[in-house]
């Protein structure tokens, strides 16, 4: 089974983790979330998050294919979502029901 997945750019603030303060830093208060941009194929949108695939590999000349490298971005961290206008058809049947040759 195939699903059309539009391509988007999501601008969001990512969290940081530190095991210790960097040299010369007086306080962890000097640090903030990192503004991040992720581009990917929309797998799904829920009330609380967007799920995008950052990679797609195509099994045939029609660009029908598969997605991988999923990232789940909580909506509370998102600044903007820009639809880029392109769409790819991806197989969402992991049981082998499509005709792409890779399932």
Phi and psi restraints in degrees (range 20) as a CNS / XPLOR table:
assign (resid 1 and name C) (resid 2 and name N)
       (resid 2 and name CA) (resid 2 and name C) 1.0 -107.2 20.0 2
assign (resid 2 and name N) (resid 2 and name CA)
       (resid 2 and name C) (resid 3 and name N) 1.0 152.0 20.0 2
assign (resid 2 and name C) (resid 3 and name N)
       (resid 3 and name CA) (resid 3 and name C) 1.0 -134.0 20.0 2
assign (resid 3 and name N) (resid 3 and name CA)
       (resid 3 and name C) (resid 4 and name N) 1.0 138.0 20.0 2
assign (resid 3 and name C) (resid 4 and name N)
       (resid 4 and name CA) (resid 4 and name C) 1.0 -78.7 20.0 2
assign (resid 4 and name N) (resid 4 and name CA)
       (resid 4 and name C) (resid 5 and name N) 1.0 127.8 20.0 2
assign (resid 4 and name C) (resid 5 and name N)
       (resid 5 and name CA) (resid 5 and name C) 1.0 -120.6 20.0 2
assign (resid 5 and name N) (resid 5 and name CA)
       (resid 5 and name C) (resid 6 and name N) 1.0 108.4 20.0 2
assign (resid 5 and name C) (resid 6 and name N)
       (resid 6 and name CA) (resid 6 and name C) 1.0 -69.9 20.0 2
assign (resid 6 and name N) (resid 6 and name CA)
       (resid 6 and name C) (resid 7 and name N) 1.0 156.1 20.0 2
assign (resid 6 and name C) (resid 7 and name N)
       (resid 7 and name CA) (resid 7 and name C) 1.0 -98.2 20.0 2
assign (resid 7 and name N) (resid 7 and name CA)
       (resid 7 and name C) (resid 8 and name N) 1.0 133.6 20.0 2
assign (resid 7 and name C) (resid 8 and name N)
       (resid 8 and name CA) (resid 8 and name C) 1.0 -131.8 20.0 2
assign (resid 8 and name N) (resid 8 and name CA)
       (resid 8 and name C) (resid 9 and name N) 1.0 159.8 20.0 2
assign (resid 8 and name C) (resid 9 and name N)
       (resid 9 and name CA) (resid 9 and name C) 1.0 -114.0 20.0 2
assign (resid 9 and name N) (resid 9 and name CA)
       (resid 9 and name C) (resid 10 and name N) 1.0 122.2 20.0 2
assign (resid 9 and name C) (resid 10 and name N)
       (resid 10 and name CA) (resid 10 and name C) 1.0 -108.9 20.0 2
assign (resid 10 and name N) (resid 10 and name CA)
       (resid 10 and name C) (resid 11 and name N) 1.0 123.3 20.0 2
assign (resid 10 and name C) (resid 11 and name N)
       (resid 11 and name CA) (resid 11 and name C) 1.0 -99.7 20.0 2
assign (resid 11 and name N) (resid 11 and name CA)
       (resid 11 and name C) (resid 12 and name N) 1.0 126.6 20.0 2
assign (resid 11 and name C) (resid 12 and name N)
       (resid 12 and name CA) (resid 12 and name C) 1.0 -153.6 20.0 2
assign (resid 12 and name N) (resid 12 and name CA)
       (resid 12 and name C) (resid 13 and name N) 1.0 164.2 20.0 2
assign (resid 12 and name C) (resid 13 and name N)
       (resid 13 and name CA) (resid 13 and name C) 1.0 -101.9 20.0 2
assign (resid 13 and name N) (resid 13 and name CA)
       (resid 13 and name C) (resid 14 and name N) 1.0 117.2 20.0 2
assign (resid 13 and name C) (resid 14 and name N)
       (resid 14 and name CA) (resid 14 and name C) 1.0 -90.0 20.0 2
assign (resid 14 and name N) (resid 14 and name CA)
       (resid 14 and name C) (resid 15 and name N) 1.0 149.2 20.0 2
assign (resid 14 and name C) (resid 15 and name N)
       (resid 15 and name CA) (resid 15 and name C) 1.0 -76.5 20.0 2
assign (resid 15 and name N) (resid 15 and name CA)
       (resid 15 and name C) (resid 16 and name N) 1.0 161.5 20.0 2
assign (resid 15 and name C) (resid 16 and name N)
       (resid 16 and name CA) (resid 16 and name C) 1.0 -123.5 20.0 2
assign (resid 16 and name N) (resid 16 and name CA)
       (resid 16 and name C) (resid 17 and name N) 1.0 151.3 20.0 2
assign (resid 16 and name C) (resid 17 and name N)
       (resid 17 and name CA) (resid 17 and name C) 1.0 -127.9 20.0 2
assign (resid 17 and name N) (resid 17 and name CA)
       (resid 17 and name C) (resid 18 and name N) 1.0 138.2 20.0 2
assign (resid 17 and name C) (resid 18 and name N)
       (resid 18 and name CA) (resid 18 and name C) 1.0 -133.8 20.0 2
assign (resid 18 and name N) (resid 18 and name CA)
       (resid 18 and name C) (resid 19 and name N) 1.0 137.9 20.0 2
assign (resid 18 and name C) (resid 19 and name N)
       (resid 19 and name CA) (resid 19 and name C) 1.0 -89.6 20.0 2
assign (resid 19 and name N) (resid 19 and name CA)
       (resid 19 and name C) (resid 20 and name N) 1.0 -23.5 20.0 2
assign (resid 19 and name C) (resid 20 and name N)
       (resid 20 and name CA) (resid 20 and name C) 1.0 -157.0 20.0 2
assign (resid 20 and name N) (resid 20 and name CA)
       (resid 20 and name C) (resid 21 and name N) 1.0 163.7 20.0 2
assign (resid 20 and name C) (resid 21 and name N)
       (resid 21 and name CA) (resid 21 and name C) 1.0 -72.5 20.0 2
assign (resid 21 and name N) (resid 21 and name CA)
       (resid 21 and name C) (resid 22 and name N) 1.0 138.5 20.0 2
assign (resid 21 and name C) (resid 22 and name N)
       (resid 22 and name CA) (resid 22 and name C) 1.0 -62.2 20.0 2
assign (resid 22 and name N) (resid 22 and name CA)
       (resid 22 and name C) (resid 23 and name N) 1.0 152.6 20.0 2
assign (resid 22 and name C) (resid 23 and name N)
       (resid 23 and name CA) (resid 23 and name C) 1.0 -56.2 20.0 2
assign (resid 23 and name N) (resid 23 and name CA)
       (resid 23 and name C) (resid 24 and name N) 1.0 132.6 20.0 2
assign (resid 23 and name C) (resid 24 and name N)
       (resid 24 and name CA) (resid 24 and name C) 1.0 88.2 20.0 2
assign (resid 24 and name N) (resid 24 and name CA)
       (resid 24 and name C) (resid 25 and name N) 1.0 -5.0 20.0 2
assign (resid 24 and name C) (resid 25 and name N)
       (resid 25 and name CA) (resid 25 and name C) 1.0 -88.8 20.0 2
assign (resid 25 and name N) (resid 25 and name CA)
       (resid 25 and name C) (resid 26 and name N) 1.0 134.9 20.0 2
assign (resid 25 and name C) (resid 26 and name N)
       (resid 26 and name CA) (resid 26 and name C) 1.0 -85.7 20.0 2
assign (resid 26 and name N) (resid 26 and name CA)
       (resid 26 and name C) (resid 27 and name N) 1.0 -25.0 20.0 2
assign (resid 26 and name C) (resid 27 and name N)
       (resid 27 and name CA) (resid 27 and name C) 1.0 -162.1 20.0 2
assign (resid 27 and name N) (resid 27 and name CA)
       (resid 27 and name C) (resid 28 and name N) 1.0 151.3 20.0 2
assign (resid 27 and name C) (resid 28 and name N)
       (resid 28 and name CA) (resid 28 and name C) 1.0 -67.6 20.0 2
assign (resid 28 and name N) (resid 28 and name CA)
       (resid 28 and name C) (resid 29 and name N) 1.0 -16.8 20.0 2
assign (resid 28 and name C) (resid 29 and name N)
       (resid 29 and name CA) (resid 29 and name C) 1.0 -66.0 20.0 2
assign (resid 29 and name N) (resid 29 and name CA)
       (resid 29 and name C) (resid 30 and name N) 1.0 -12.4 20.0 2
assign (resid 29 and name C) (resid 30 and name N)
       (resid 30 and name CA) (resid 30 and name C) 1.0 -77.1 20.0 2
assign (resid 30 and name N) (resid 30 and name CA)
       (resid 30 and name C) (resid 31 and name N) 1.0 -6.6 20.0 2
assign (resid 30 and name C) (resid 31 and name N)
       (resid 31 and name CA) (resid 31 and name C) 1.0 -111.6 20.0 2
assign (resid 31 and name N) (resid 31 and name CA)
       (resid 31 and name C) (resid 32 and name N) 1.0 153.5 20.0 2
assign (resid 31 and name C) (resid 32 and name N)
       (resid 32 and name CA) (resid 32 and name C) 1.0 -140.0 20.0 2
assign (resid 32 and name N) (resid 32 and name CA)
       (resid 32 and name C) (resid 33 and name N) 1.0 165.2 20.0 2
assign (resid 32 and name C) (resid 33 and name N)
       (resid 33 and name CA) (resid 33 and name C) 1.0 -57.3 20.0 2
assign (resid 33 and name N) (resid 33 and name CA)
       (resid 33 and name C) (resid 34 and name N) 1.0 152.9 20.0 2
assign (resid 33 and name C) (resid 34 and name N)
       (resid 34 and name CA) (resid 34 and name C) 1.0 -96.2 20.0 2
assign (resid 34 and name N) (resid 34 and name CA)
       (resid 34 and name C) (resid 35 and name N) 1.0 126.8 20.0 2
assign (resid 34 and name C) (resid 35 and name N)
       (resid 35 and name CA) (resid 35 and name C) 1.0 -68.1 20.0 2
assign (resid 35 and name N) (resid 35 and name CA)
       (resid 35 and name C) (resid 36 and name N) 1.0 125.2 20.0 2
assign (resid 35 and name C) (resid 36 and name N)
       (resid 36 and name CA) (resid 36 and name C) 1.0 -129.9 20.0 2
assign (resid 36 and name N) (resid 36 and name CA)
       (resid 36 and name C) (resid 37 and name N) 1.0 147.4 20.0 2
assign (resid 36 and name C) (resid 37 and name N)
       (resid 37 and name CA) (resid 37 and name C) 1.0 -124.4 20.0 2
assign (resid 37 and name N) (resid 37 and name CA)
       (resid 37 and name C) (resid 38 and name N) 1.0 128.4 20.0 2
assign (resid 37 and name C) (resid 38 and name N)
       (resid 38 and name CA) (resid 38 and name C) 1.0 -123.2 20.0 2
assign (resid 38 and name N) (resid 38 and name CA)
       (resid 38 and name C) (resid 39 and name N) 1.0 135.0 20.0 2
assign (resid 38 and name C) (resid 39 and name N)
       (resid 39 and name CA) (resid 39 and name C) 1.0 -114.8 20.0 2
assign (resid 39 and name N) (resid 39 and name CA)
       (resid 39 and name C) (resid 40 and name N) 1.0 135.0 20.0 2
assign (resid 39 and name C) (resid 40 and name N)
       (resid 40 and name CA) (resid 40 and name C) 1.0 -170.7 20.0 2
assign (resid 40 and name N) (resid 40 and name CA)
       (resid 40 and name C) (resid 41 and name N) 1.0 -179.7 20.0 2
assign (resid 40 and name C) (resid 41 and name N)
       (resid 41 and name CA) (resid 41 and name C) 1.0 -92.2 20.0 2
assign (resid 41 and name N) (resid 41 and name CA)
       (resid 41 and name C) (resid 42 and name N) 1.0 126.1 20.0 2
assign (resid 41 and name C) (resid 42 and name N)
       (resid 42 and name CA) (resid 42 and name C) 1.0 -70.1 20.0 2
assign (resid 42 and name N) (resid 42 and name CA)
       (resid 42 and name C) (resid 43 and name N) 1.0 116.1 20.0 2
assign (resid 42 and name C) (resid 43 and name N)
       (resid 43 and name CA) (resid 43 and name C) 1.0 -87.7 20.0 2
assign (resid 43 and name N) (resid 43 and name CA)
       (resid 43 and name C) (resid 44 and name N) 1.0 -43.2 20.0 2
assign (resid 43 and name C) (resid 44 and name N)
       (resid 44 and name CA) (resid 44 and name C) 1.0 -165.0 20.0 2
assign (resid 44 and name N) (resid 44 and name CA)
       (resid 44 and name C) (resid 45 and name N) 1.0 158.4 20.0 2
assign (resid 44 and name C) (resid 45 and name N)
       (resid 45 and name CA) (resid 45 and name C) 1.0 -129.6 20.0 2
assign (resid 45 and name N) (resid 45 and name CA)
       (resid 45 and name C) (resid 46 and name N) 1.0 127.0 20.0 2
assign (resid 45 and name C) (resid 46 and name N)
       (resid 46 and name CA) (resid 46 and name C) 1.0 -112.1 20.0 2
assign (resid 46 and name N) (resid 46 and name CA)
       (resid 46 and name C) (resid 47 and name N) 1.0 175.6 20.0 2
assign (resid 46 and name C) (resid 47 and name N)
       (resid 47 and name CA) (resid 47 and name C) 1.0 -60.1 20.0 2
assign (resid 47 and name N) (resid 47 and name CA)
       (resid 47 and name C) (resid 48 and name N) 1.0 -30.7 20.0 2
assign (resid 47 and name C) (resid 48 and name N)
       (resid 48 and name CA) (resid 48 and name C) 1.0 -112.9 20.0 2
assign (resid 48 and name N) (resid 48 and name CA)
       (resid 48 and name C) (resid 49 and name N) 1.0 -3.2 20.0 2
assign (resid 48 and name C) (resid 49 and name N)
       (resid 49 and name CA) (resid 49 and name C) 1.0 -162.5 20.0 2
assign (resid 49 and name N) (resid 49 and name CA)
       (resid 49 and name C) (resid 50 and name N) 1.0 162.3 20.0 2
assign (resid 49 and name C) (resid 50 and name N)
       (resid 50 and name CA) (resid 50 and name C) 1.0 -108.2 20.0 2
assign (resid 50 and name N) (resid 50 and name CA)
       (resid 50 and name C) (resid 51 and name N) 1.0 143.2 20.0 2
assign (resid 50 and name C) (resid 51 and name N)
       (resid 51 and name CA) (resid 51 and name C) 1.0 -119.2 20.0 2
assign (resid 51 and name N) (resid 51 and name CA)
       (resid 51 and name C) (resid 52 and name N) 1.0 120.0 20.0 2
assign (resid 51 and name C) (resid 52 and name N)
       (resid 52 and name CA) (resid 52 and name C) 1.0 -125.0 20.0 2
assign (resid 52 and name N) (resid 52 and name CA)
       (resid 52 and name C) (resid 53 and name N) 1.0 152.1 20.0 2
assign (resid 52 and name C) (resid 53 and name N)
       (resid 53 and name CA) (resid 53 and name C) 1.0 -102.7 20.0 2
assign (resid 53 and name N) (resid 53 and name CA)
       (resid 53 and name C) (resid 54 and name N) 1.0 130.1 20.0 2
assign (resid 53 and name C) (resid 54 and name N)
       (resid 54 and name CA) (resid 54 and name C) 1.0 -90.3 20.0 2
assign (resid 54 and name N) (resid 54 and name CA)
       (resid 54 and name C) (resid 55 and name N) 1.0 -7.0 20.0 2
assign (resid 54 and name C) (resid 55 and name N)
       (resid 55 and name CA) (resid 55 and name C) 1.0 -137.8 20.0 2
assign (resid 55 and name N) (resid 55 and name CA)
       (resid 55 and name C) (resid 56 and name N) 1.0 149.2 20.0 2
assign (resid 55 and name C) (resid 56 and name N)
       (resid 56 and name CA) (resid 56 and name C) 1.0 -140.6 20.0 2
assign (resid 56 and name N) (resid 56 and name CA)
       (resid 56 and name C) (resid 57 and name N) 1.0 135.7 20.0 2
assign (resid 56 and name C) (resid 57 and name N)
       (resid 57 and name CA) (resid 57 and name C) 1.0 -123.3 20.0 2
assign (resid 57 and name N) (resid 57 and name CA)
       (resid 57 and name C) (resid 58 and name N) 1.0 137.7 20.0 2
assign (resid 57 and name C) (resid 58 and name N)
       (resid 58 and name CA) (resid 58 and name C) 1.0 -109.7 20.0 2
assign (resid 58 and name N) (resid 58 and name CA)
       (resid 58 and name C) (resid 59 and name N) 1.0 134.7 20.0 2
assign (resid 58 and name C) (resid 59 and name N)
       (resid 59 and name CA) (resid 59 and name C) 1.0 -97.5 20.0 2
assign (resid 59 and name N) (resid 59 and name CA)
       (resid 59 and name C) (resid 60 and name N) 1.0 -8.0 20.0 2
assign (resid 59 and name C) (resid 60 and name N)
       (resid 60 and name CA) (resid 60 and name C) 1.0 -152.2 20.0 2
assign (resid 60 and name N) (resid 60 and name CA)
       (resid 60 and name C) (resid 61 and name N) 1.0 175.5 20.0 2
assign (resid 60 and name C) (resid 61 and name N)
       (resid 61 and name CA) (resid 61 and name C) 1.0 -69.7 20.0 2
assign (resid 61 and name N) (resid 61 and name CA)
       (resid 61 and name C) (resid 62 and name N) 1.0 -13.9 20.0 2
assign (resid 61 and name C) (resid 62 and name N)
       (resid 62 and name CA) (resid 62 and name C) 1.0 -88.7 20.0 2
assign (resid 62 and name N) (resid 62 and name CA)
       (resid 62 and name C) (resid 63 and name N) 1.0 3.2 20.0 2
assign (resid 62 and name C) (resid 63 and name N)
       (resid 63 and name CA) (resid 63 and name C) 1.0 62.1 20.0 2
assign (resid 63 and name N) (resid 63 and name CA)
       (resid 63 and name C) (resid 64 and name N) 1.0 27.4 20.0 2
assign (resid 63 and name C) (resid 64 and name N)
       (resid 64 and name CA) (resid 64 and name C) 1.0 -79.1 20.0 2
assign (resid 64 and name N) (resid 64 and name CA)
       (resid 64 and name C) (resid 65 and name N) 1.0 138.6 20.0 2
assign (resid 64 and name C) (resid 65 and name N)
       (resid 65 and name CA) (resid 65 and name C) 1.0 -167.9 20.0 2
assign (resid 65 and name N) (resid 65 and name CA)
       (resid 65 and name C) (resid 66 and name N) 1.0 -151.9 20.0 2
assign (resid 65 and name C) (resid 66 and name N)
       (resid 66 and name CA) (resid 66 and name C) 1.0 -128.0 20.0 2
assign (resid 66 and name N) (resid 66 and name CA)
       (resid 66 and name C) (resid 67 and name N) 1.0 159.7 20.0 2
assign (resid 66 and name C) (resid 67 and name N)
       (resid 67 and name CA) (resid 67 and name C) 1.0 -119.9 20.0 2
assign (resid 67 and name N) (resid 67 and name CA)
       (resid 67 and name C) (resid 68 and name N) 1.0 158.3 20.0 2
assign (resid 67 and name C) (resid 68 and name N)
       (resid 68 and name CA) (resid 68 and name C) 1.0 -158.6 20.0 2
assign (resid 68 and name N) (resid 68 and name CA)
       (resid 68 and name C) (resid 69 and name N) 1.0 -178.6 20.0 2
assign (resid 68 and name C) (resid 69 and name N)
       (resid 69 and name CA) (resid 69 and name C) 1.0 59.3 20.0 2
assign (resid 69 and name N) (resid 69 and name CA)
       (resid 69 and name C) (resid 70 and name N) 1.0 58.4 20.0 2
assign (resid 69 and name C) (resid 70 and name N)
       (resid 70 and name CA) (resid 70 and name C) 1.0 -74.1 20.0 2
assign (resid 70 and name N) (resid 70 and name CA)
       (resid 70 and name C) (resid 71 and name N) 1.0 145.9 20.0 2
assign (resid 70 and name C) (resid 71 and name N)
       (resid 71 and name CA) (resid 71 and name C) 1.0 -132.1 20.0 2
assign (resid 71 and name N) (resid 71 and name CA)
       (resid 71 and name C) (resid 72 and name N) 1.0 134.9 20.0 2
assign (resid 71 and name C) (resid 72 and name N)
       (resid 72 and name CA) (resid 72 and name C) 1.0 -109.4 20.0 2
assign (resid 72 and name N) (resid 72 and name CA)
       (resid 72 and name C) (resid 73 and name N) 1.0 118.6 20.0 2
assign (resid 72 and name C) (resid 73 and name N)
       (resid 73 and name CA) (resid 73 and name C) 1.0 -113.9 20.0 2
assign (resid 73 and name N) (resid 73 and name CA)
       (resid 73 and name C) (resid 74 and name N) 1.0 116.6 20.0 2
assign (resid 73 and name C) (resid 74 and name N)
       (resid 74 and name CA) (resid 74 and name C) 1.0 -62.6 20.0 2
assign (resid 74 and name N) (resid 74 and name CA)
       (resid 74 and name C) (resid 75 and name N) 1.0 136.7 20.0 2
assign (resid 74 and name C) (resid 75 and name N)
       (resid 75 and name CA) (resid 75 and name C) 1.0 -61.3 20.0 2
assign (resid 75 and name N) (resid 75 and name CA)
       (resid 75 and name C) (resid 76 and name N) 1.0 -28.5 20.0 2
assign (resid 75 and name C) (resid 76 and name N)
       (resid 76 and name CA) (resid 76 and name C) 1.0 -65.9 20.0 2
assign (resid 76 and name N) (resid 76 and name CA)
       (resid 76 and name C) (resid 77 and name N) 1.0 -15.5 20.0 2
assign (resid 76 and name C) (resid 77 and name N)
       (resid 77 and name CA) (resid 77 and name C) 1.0 -99.0 20.0 2
assign (resid 77 and name N) (resid 77 and name CA)
       (resid 77 and name C) (resid 78 and name N) 1.0 -6.4 20.0 2
assign (resid 77 and name C) (resid 78 and name N)
       (resid 78 and name CA) (resid 78 and name C) 1.0 -88.1 20.0 2
assign (resid 78 and name N) (resid 78 and name CA)
       (resid 78 and name C) (resid 79 and name N) 1.0 134.2 20.0 2
assign (resid 78 and name C) (resid 79 and name N)
       (resid 79 and name CA) (resid 79 and name C) 1.0 -95.8 20.0 2
assign (resid 79 and name N) (resid 79 and name CA)
       (resid 79 and name C) (resid 80 and name N) 1.0 -42.7 20.0 2
assign (resid 79 and name C) (resid 80 and name N)
       (resid 80 and name CA) (resid 80 and name C) 1.0 -156.7 20.0 2
assign (resid 80 and name N) (resid 80 and name CA)
       (resid 80 and name C) (resid 81 and name N) 1.0 149.4 20.0 2
assign (resid 80 and name C) (resid 81 and name N)
       (resid 81 and name CA) (resid 81 and name C) 1.0 -125.4 20.0 2
assign (resid 81 and name N) (resid 81 and name CA)
       (resid 81 and name C) (resid 82 and name N) 1.0 121.7 20.0 2
assign (resid 81 and name C) (resid 82 and name N)
       (resid 82 and name CA) (resid 82 and name C) 1.0 -114.0 20.0 2
assign (resid 82 and name N) (resid 82 and name CA)
       (resid 82 and name C) (resid 83 and name N) 1.0 118.2 20.0 2
assign (resid 82 and name C) (resid 83 and name N)
       (resid 83 and name CA) (resid 83 and name C) 1.0 -79.3 20.0 2
assign (resid 83 and name N) (resid 83 and name CA)
       (resid 83 and name C) (resid 84 and name N) 1.0 128.2 20.0 2
assign (resid 83 and name C) (resid 84 and name N)
       (resid 84 and name CA) (resid 84 and name C) 1.0 -91.2 20.0 2
assign (resid 84 and name N) (resid 84 and name CA)
       (resid 84 and name C) (resid 85 and name N) 1.0 -5.6 20.0 2
assign (resid 84 and name C) (resid 85 and name N)
       (resid 85 and name CA) (resid 85 and name C) 1.0 95.3 20.0 2
assign (resid 85 and name N) (resid 85 and name CA)
       (resid 85 and name C) (resid 86 and name N) 1.0 -21.2 20.0 2
assign (resid 85 and name C) (resid 86 and name N)
       (resid 86 and name CA) (resid 86 and name C) 1.0 -87.0 20.0 2
assign (resid 86 and name N) (resid 86 and name CA)
       (resid 86 and name C) (resid 87 and name N) 1.0 155.4 20.0 2
assign (resid 86 and name C) (resid 87 and name N)
       (resid 87 and name CA) (resid 87 and name C) 1.0 -138.0 20.0 2
assign (resid 87 and name N) (resid 87 and name CA)
       (resid 87 and name C) (resid 88 and name N) 1.0 139.3 20.0 2
assign (resid 87 and name C) (resid 88 and name N)
       (resid 88 and name CA) (resid 88 and name C) 1.0 -121.1 20.0 2
assign (resid 88 and name N) (resid 88 and name CA)
       (resid 88 and name C) (resid 89 and name N) 1.0 150.9 20.0 2
assign (resid 88 and name C) (resid 89 and name N)
       (resid 89 and name CA) (resid 89 and name C) 1.0 -94.0 20.0 2
assign (resid 89 and name N) (resid 89 and name CA)
       (resid 89 and name C) (resid 90 and name N) 1.0 125.2 20.0 2
assign (resid 89 and name C) (resid 90 and name N)
       (resid 90 and name CA) (resid 90 and name C) 1.0 -124.7 20.0 2
assign (resid 90 and name N) (resid 90 and name CA)
       (resid 90 and name C) (resid 91 and name N) 1.0 149.4 20.0 2
assign (resid 90 and name C) (resid 91 and name N)
       (resid 91 and name CA) (resid 91 and name C) 1.0 -78.8 20.0 2
assign (resid 91 and name N) (resid 91 and name CA)
       (resid 91 and name C) (resid 92 and name N) 1.0 127.2 20.0 2
assign (resid 91 and name C) (resid 92 and name N)
       (resid 92 and name CA) (resid 92 and name C) 1.0 -113.8 20.0 2
assign (resid 92 and name N) (resid 92 and name CA)
       (resid 92 and name C) (resid 93 and name N) 1.0 16.6 20.0 2
assign (resid 92 and name C) (resid 93 and name N)
       (resid 93 and name CA) (resid 93 and name C) 1.0 -108.3 20.0 2
assign (resid 93 and name N) (resid 93 and name CA)
       (resid 93 and name C) (resid 94 and name N) 1.0 97.9 20.0 2
assign (resid 93 and name C) (resid 94 and name N)
       (resid 94 and name CA) (resid 94 and name C) 1.0 -80.1 20.0 2
assign (resid 94 and name N) (resid 94 and name CA)
       (resid 94 and name C) (resid 95 and name N) 1.0 0.1 20.0 2
assign (resid 94 and name C) (resid 95 and name N)
       (resid 95 and name CA) (resid 95 and name C) 1.0 -91.1 20.0 2
assign (resid 95 and name N) (resid 95 and name CA)
       (resid 95 and name C) (resid 96 and name N) 1.0 -8.1 20.0 2
assign (resid 95 and name C) (resid 96 and name N)
       (resid 96 and name CA) (resid 96 and name C) 1.0 102.6 20.0 2
assign (resid 96 and name N) (resid 96 and name CA)
       (resid 96 and name C) (resid 97 and name N) 1.0 26.1 20.0 2
assign (resid 96 and name C) (resid 97 and name N)
       (resid 97 and name CA) (resid 97 and name C) 1.0 -89.3 20.0 2
assign (resid 97 and name N) (resid 97 and name CA)
       (resid 97 and name C) (resid 98 and name N) 1.0 -2.8 20.0 2
assign (resid 97 and name C) (resid 98 and name N)
       (resid 98 and name CA) (resid 98 and name C) 1.0 -97.1 20.0 2
assign (resid 98 and name N) (resid 98 and name CA)
       (resid 98 and name C) (resid 99 and name N) 1.0 176.8 20.0 2
assign (resid 98 and name C) (resid 99 and name N)
       (resid 99 and name CA) (resid 99 and name C) 1.0 -109.2 20.0 2
assign (resid 99 and name N) (resid 99 and name CA)
       (resid 99 and name C) (resid 100 and name N) 1.0 24.9 20.0 2
assign (resid 99 and name C) (resid 100 and name N)
       (resid 100 and name CA) (resid 100 and name C) 1.0 -78.1 20.0 2
assign (resid 100 and name N) (resid 100 and name CA)
       (resid 100 and name C) (resid 101 and name N) 1.0 -22.7 20.0 2
assign (resid 100 and name C) (resid 101 and name N)
       (resid 101 and name CA) (resid 101 and name C) 1.0 93.7 20.0 2
assign (resid 101 and name N) (resid 101 and name CA)
       (resid 101 and name C) (resid 102 and name N) 1.0 -7.7 20.0 2
assign (resid 101 and name C) (resid 102 and name N)
       (resid 102 and name CA) (resid 102 and name C) 1.0 -104.6 20.0 2
assign (resid 102 and name N) (resid 102 and name CA)
       (resid 102 and name C) (resid 103 and name N) 1.0 -14.6 20.0 2
